[in-house]
Amino acid sequence: MNEPTSTRIVTSMKTAFALLMLAAAPALAQTSEFGILVGGSKRLISHSDQAAGIGVSDKFKFGNSVREIYYAVQLDPGTNFKIKAGQIEGPVAFQYLNGNTKARTDIAKGKVEHVDGIIDYRFSEVFGSTGLFGGVGLYRQRGSITDQAVPVEQRGSTEETNYGFQGGVNGDFPLSRRVGFVAEVAYHWINFNYKPRYITLSGGFRFSF
């Protein structure tokens, strides 16, 4: 169900990630860290969608799980470059063709997988540090269409891939010289057909080396 434009975007994004990694290579000798985060999510839908009755339950819940891992290197004191990979489980929406008309079907539980390149700015605090971050990445949503309104040939497993952005705030609470607890709130905007937005809340551990 992907369009050719999406394929070109994915190819361009892969090239961009390769260039970012090459640019970050000199920083590998600097301080680096690895982290694992888990949490929950909420999909945001517009007021017009709500008025039209479009969408499924979009309340924040940990049942709409978030799982992420990241690797970060220090570019400058207080500035990190981070590669983050994650998965959001929650409501997703796909476009399908009903004759010659484009229509929408929502799925209560699908998966949104992503890999992002992020710049993270850190600020020293009494308890550790806080941060502001933002970046761009590749996003893929997957789900199984069972809606009886969808033509039979378009039902079943489907996916959509495109670029997206994320930004947010985090806090790092050191537990030892190399280990800390990290809490993070992130906003994801994704350029799928229906341009979903997700808020994720997660926490986990950071290991520095």
N, C-alpha and C positions, 0 to 999 in steps of 0.2 A: 504494500500500500504506500510505499515511499515514492516520492517523485524524484526525477533525475536531478533536480536542483539540490536536493538533500545529499545525494551522493557526491556532488561536486563540493559542497560545503564540508562534508566529512573528510574528503581528501585534503582540502586546504587546511583544515584544523589539525590533521595528523602532521602535515608539514610544519605548521606553526609550532606544535609541541616539540618536534624534533629540534627546531631552531632554538626554542627556549631551553631545552636541556643542554645543548651545546654552549649556549651563552652562560648557563649556570655552572658549567664544568669547573672553571677556575675557583669557584667558591667551595668545592667539595672538601678542600683542605681546612675550611673553617668549621666552626661549631655546627653540628647537625643534630637532628632529632627525629624520632619515629613515634607515632601516636596511634592509638586505637580508641574510637569513640562509638558509643551506642546511645540510642534515644528514641524519640517519637517525632511525629510530623503532623502538619495540618495543611490541606490544600486550600488555597484562597480562590473564591469565585466572585465574579463581578456582581454588582447590585442588579444589573439587567438580567443576568443569568438566574439569579435568585428569584426575581419577579416572574421569570418565565418558567420557573420550576425545573431548570436544568441543573443536573448534578446530583450526587448522592451525598450522604452524610459527610460533612467536611469539618467536624469538630476535631480539635487537637486530641490525640490519644497515643499512648505508647504502643497500642496494637498496630498502628501505622508506623512500623518500626523503621529506624535509621541505623545503618551500620557503615562505618567509615574507617579508613586507614589513611595515614599520610606520612610523607617523608619531607623534611624541610632542611634547608641549608641557609646559613647566615650570609647575606650579601654585604651588609654593613651593620655596625652596632645598632640594634633596634629594628632592623629590616630583614625579614626572611623571605625566601622563595620556597613555595610549598607545592608539591604535587599531591593531590588528594583524590582518592578513589572511593566511591560509596554507592550505597543502594538505599532507595526510599521505597517502602511498601505503602500503598495507599490508593485512593481513587485516581483513575486515569480516564482519558476520553480519546476516542478515535473517530476519524472521519471515514465515511463509507459512501458509496454511490447507490442511490435509490432511483434506478432508471438513469436519467441524465442530471439528477439533482443531488447535490452534496448534502449529507445528513450527518448527525452526530449520535454516537452511542457512548454512554458512560459505563465504566466497570468499577464495581465497589472496591476491588482489591487487585492492583496490578503492581508492576515493579518499574521503577525509574532508576537506571544505572548511570553513573557519571564519572568522568575523569576530568579534573580541573587543574589549571595552572594558576596559582594564587600568590599575591604579594601580601604579606602580613606585617603590619607595623606594630611594634611592641612599645609599651610605656611602663616604666618601673613604678611599682607600688610598694607600700609597706608590706603587704602580704605576699608579693611576688610580682606579677605583671598583668596588664590588660592589653588588648589588641584590637585593632581595626583591620579588616581584611577584605579583599575583593579580587575577582578574577573571572576568567572565561574557560569554558570547557565543552566537552562532547557529552551529550545526553541521549539515552535510548530508553524508551518506554516499551514495556512488553505486557501483554495480557491476552486473555482468551474471550473472544466475543461469542456470547450465547443469546443475545437479544433476538427474539423471534421477528422483530421488525427488519432485521438485517437480512438481505438475500443470502440463501444457503451457501452459495459459493464464496461469500466473504466472511463467514463465521469461522470460529476456531482461533488458533494462536496467531497473533499478529504483532508487529512492532513498528516503531517510528523512531528515526534518528535525526538529530539536528543539534545546533549549538545552543548554549545557554550561558547565563551569568549567575554568579553568586557573590554575596557580600554579607558581612555581619560583624559581630563582636565576640570576643572570647576572654577568658581569664585563666591564668596559670597559677596554681597554688603549689609551690615546691614541698615535697615530702622528704626529699633528701637531695644531695648534690646533683644526682643524675635522674631522679624520678619526680614527677609532679602530677597533680590532678588537674585536668583541663575541662572547663565547661564552655559551651559554644552555642550561640544562637545564629542561624544563617537564613538568608532569604534567597530563594532560587527562582529565577525567571527563565523560562525555556521556550524556544522558538518552534514548538510543535504547531500543528494546525490550529489548535485552540489555545496556544500560549499560556499554559498553566503556570501558577506560582505556588511555591511551597515554602512554609516556615518550618524549620527543623530545630529541635532543641536536643542537644546531646552532651554527654560527658564521658570521660575516660582517662586514660593514663598516657603520659608523655615520658619518653626515655631519651635522655641526651647522651651524646658520646662524641 
